[in-house]
């Protein structure tokens, strides 16, 4: 499959409205829900123009099918936190492994960390394959607080504390 990793242009953001949807409620926060040019600009400003973050798009032909974000960039320690999201129609095809390997080979960081949801075994296997090591288990506020009734069917992966949903994550680290 022909893939390109490149900077995201504002006009690329609107193409994400055509992405497939994750139906499993645990993955709903990976769906792209923005509709208006103002929302596209807000997403773009947050992801692409941030001073301590860098987001690049993953393109198949001219369509953006995913993106890779390095956030919380610390220029002094040369470290960053990794995040990756794909259109649901392009998962489980080996694309994530391929583009992450390429991306990690191009970054100027000494250490990259990430947090993977405990239920996301597909992503966990990819990260291990790429040399990340799990260092600890943490609970963090889950991104989608609107689906409490659905995620509570997974008590091994979620907790509610003071009315907020917390997901279980594995913190993983790779030294480059």
Helices and strands as residue ranges (DSSP letters): E 3-7, H 10-13, G 14-18, G 25-30, H 37-47, E 53-60, E 63-74, E 79-86, G 88-90, H 95-106, E 111-117, H 121-129, E 133-141, G 145-147, H 148-151, E 158-161, E 164-175
